Amino acid sequence: MTAAPSSTLSEAIAIADTPEGLTEIRSSGCAAVLWRRPPPSGVLDWLAGLPAERLPCTRTVLRPDEAATALRAACDGARTPDGPDRARLIADIAGLAARFAAVMRAPLLQLRLDVVTTDACRRFHIDAVTARLLCTYRGTGTQLGIAPDGREPDPIHTAPTGAVLILRGTLWPTDPPANLRHRSPPISGTGETRLLLVLDPVFDPEDAA
């Protein structure tokens, strides 16, 4: 994180140093899990050097084992350069999809890979989902903070680029939503381009938008 978290924030977020730690999202009172992992070797630097129009983007509902095929198609559609870095990116996202589906016990996922150049979702909020996985592969990471009574968080913390974040949403079945809220960082006018992975569990295909 960009600063030492307050005691309230540290109580809401579980910090994982291994992928197995992502299962902490199921622990009582846990609003989010942050896996502080080393990103895939070389991939972030490779993505940072690509023109924005060569970054892959997609939105689809799929089985976790279909993720790699969908990502290869997205890369082909954007003419993302082929090679070992592209293969590592695809393998990393496919691995996260399989792990998140297992954590959520979900047969399907909605997978979004978004190229963001504007102030998308700049208001602090809680998503209307059971839980959501976010990973920023290029640009500034997701911003977090405790926001009681709907106020803007103070301080605001930023997840590291490449880190994996799972957040409970308003549809989580047991605990009421915490005051932990998040947003996409404001980047309008900066020239920054972000590449953001979003995974949502899908339990019934008819619920997928």
C-alpha distance (Angstrom), angle and dihedral (degrees) to the residues before:
residue distance angle dihedral
M1 . . .
T2 3.79 . .
A3 3.78 93.9 .
A4 3.79 138.4 12.8
P5 3.79 105.8 -77.7
S6 3.77 120.3 -117.2
S7 3.79 117.3 -111.7
T8 3.80 89.7 -104.3
L9 3.79 92.7 52.6
S10 3.80 92.6 44.9
E11 3.80 89.4 53.2
A12 3.82 91.0 53.1
I13 3.82 98.0 45.0
A14 3.79 125.8 58.8
I15 3.82 113.5 -151.3
A16 3.80 114.2 -142.3
D17 3.78 125.1 -164.2
T18 3.81 94.0 -176.5
P19 3.81 132.2 41.5
E20 3.79 89.7 -112.7
G21 3.80 87.6 66.3
L22 3.81 90.3 71.2
T23 3.81 88.0 81.7
E24 3.82 87.1 73.5
I25 3.81 86.8 85.6
R26 3.80 84.7 81.7
S27 3.81 93.1 57.2
S28 3.80 117.3 107.7
G29 3.79 113.3 -94.7
C30 3.82 94.5 11.3
A31 3.81 110.2 131.8
A32 3.80 96.7 177.6
V33 3.79 144.9 -0.7
L34 3.80 123.7 -142.4
W35 3.79 116.6 -162.0
R36 3.79 106.1 -157.2
R37 3.76 96.0 -156.7
P38 3.77 133.3 159.9
P39 3.82 104.9 -106.1
P40 3.81 119.6 -121.3
S41 3.80 108.4 -68.6
G42 3.80 112.1 -90.0
V43 3.80 95.9 -10.5
L44 3.81 98.3 107.8
D45 3.80 92.9 49.6
W46 3.81 90.4 46.9
L47 3.81 92.2 50.7
A48 3.81 91.8 46.6
G49 3.79 89.7 58.2
L50 3.81 96.9 50.8
P51 3.82 122.7 98.0
A52 3.79 110.5 -107.8
E53 3.80 92.1 -114.6
R54 3.83 90.1 60.0
L55 3.81 94.1 57.2
P56 3.82 112.8 106.3
C57 3.79 119.4 -118.1
T58 3.78 131.3 179.9
R59 3.78 143.7 152.8
T60 3.78 118.3 -157.5
V61 3.81 144.8 137.7
L62 3.77 113.4 -124.3
R63 3.77 148.4 145.6
P64 3.81 111.3 -89.9
D65 3.79 91.1 -112.3
E66 3.81 89.6 58.5
A67 3.81 94.5 58.9
A68 3.80 97.5 92.8
T69 3.81 92.4 52.3
A70 3.82 91.9 49.0
L71 3.80 91.4 48.2
R72 3.79 93.1 50.0
A73 3.80 88.5 52.7
A74 3.82 90.5 49.6
C75 3.80 90.8 50.5
D76 3.79 91.3 48.2
G77 3.81 90.5 49.6
A78 3.81 92.0 52.6
R79 3.81 92.2 40.4
T80 3.79 89.2 -122.6
P81 3.81 105.2 -177.6
D82 3.78 113.0 -97.5
G83 3.77 120.7 -126.7
P84 3.80 143.3 91.5
D85 3.82 95.7 -50.2
R86 3.79 92.1 53.5
A87 3.80 89.7 48.1
R88 3.82 90.7 50.6
L89 3.82 91.4 50.0
I90 3.80 91.9 51.1
A91 3.80 92.3 46.2
D92 3.80 91.7 48.4
I93 3.80 94.6 51.3
A94 3.80 92.0 43.7
G95 3.79 89.2 51.5
L96 3.80 91.8 50.8
A97 3.80 90.0 49.0
A98 3.81 91.7 53.5
R99 3.79 92.9 46.2
F100 3.81 95.1 46.3
A101 3.80 92.0 48.2
A102 3.81 88.8 52.3
V103 3.81 92.8 48.5
M104 3.80 91.3 49.4
R105 3.84 94.6 37.3
A106 3.79 87.3 -131.4
P107 3.82 122.7 155.3
L108 3.81 92.5 -154.6
L109 3.78 138.4 29.3
Q110 3.77 134.9 -157.0
L111 3.78 104.0 -134.0
R112 3.79 120.7 -161.9
L113 3.76 125.3 179.0
D114 3.79 105.5 -175.0
V115 3.80 130.2 -169.3
V116 3.81 102.9 -150.1
T117 3.82 123.9 -164.8
T118 3.82 100.4 152.2
D119 3.78 138.0 55.7
A120 3.81 95.8 -78.3
C121 3.82 114.3 177.4
R122 3.80 92.6 -7.7
R123 3.82 93.1 161.5
F124 3.79 116.7 88.9
H125 3.79 109.0 -109.7
I126 3.81 148.8 146.3
D127 3.80 115.3 -114.3
A128 3.83 120.3 -117.8
V129 3.81 92.2 -124.3
T130 3.79 136.3 94.7
A131 3.80 91.4 -109.1
R132 3.78 136.8 -29.6
L133 3.79 134.0 -150.2
L134 3.80 117.7 -145.9
C135 3.78 128.7 -174.3
T136 3.80 123.7 170.9
Y137 3.80 110.6 -150.3
R138 3.79 96.4 177.7
G139 3.80 130.7 23.6
T140 3.77 132.3 3.6
G141 3.79 117.4 -11.9
T142 3.79 129.0 -123.0
Q143 3.81 115.3 -68.6
L144 3.82 121.8 -129.9
G145 3.76 139.5 -173.2
I146 3.77 147.0 147.9
A147 3.79 109.0 -96.1
P148 3.81 112.8 -179.1
D149 3.79 117.0 -170.4
G150 3.81 91.4 9.9
R151 3.80 94.6 -68.3
E152 3.79 121.3 143.3
P153 3.82 111.1 -93.0
D154 3.77 119.3 -101.8
P155 2.98 114.3 -139.2
I156 3.80 104.6 28.5
H157 3.81 117.2 -152.5
T158 3.80 126.9 -158.1
A159 3.80 123.4 -145.7
P160 3.81 112.4 -130.3
T161 3.79 118.3 -102.5
G162 3.80 107.6 -96.8
A163 3.81 94.5 21.8
V164 3.80 118.8 124.7
L165 3.78 119.1 -124.4
I166 3.82 126.9 -172.2
L167 3.80 115.8 -170.0
R168 3.78 128.5 -171.9
G169 3.78 114.8 -125.9
T170 3.77 133.5 -151.5
L171 3.83 90.9 -88.5
W172 3.81 94.7 61.1
P173 3.81 101.4 130.6
T174 3.81 104.6 -136.8
D175 3.80 119.2 30.5
P176 3.80 123.1 44.8
P177 3.81 115.3 -110.8
A178 3.79 114.0 -79.0
N179 3.79 123.9 -134.3
L180 3.80 89.8 -103.5
R181 3.78 109.0 120.5
H182 3.78 133.7 175.2
R183 3.79 141.9 -166.4
S184 3.76 143.0 -179.1
P185 3.81 108.5 -95.1
P186 3.82 115.5 -102.9
I187 3.82 106.9 -105.6
S188 3.80 104.0 155.0
G189 3.80 111.1 135.6
T190 3.81 94.0 12.7
G191 3.80 97.3 94.3
E192 3.81 89.5 -126.5
T193 3.80 120.3 145.7
R194 3.79 119.8 -159.3
L195 3.81 129.1 -161.5
L196 3.80 109.0 -154.6
L197 3.79 129.7 -175.4
V198 3.82 116.2 -153.0
L199 3.80 122.6 -175.2
D200 3.81 124.0 -175.3
P201 3.81 125.1 -178.8
V202 3.79 116.0 -117.9
F203 3.79 116.7 -159.1
D204 3.81 97.4 170.3
P205 3.83 120.6 31.6
E206 3.81 89.5 -144.8
D207 3.82 88.7 63.9
A208 3.79 93.3 58.1
A209 3.78 114.1 103.5
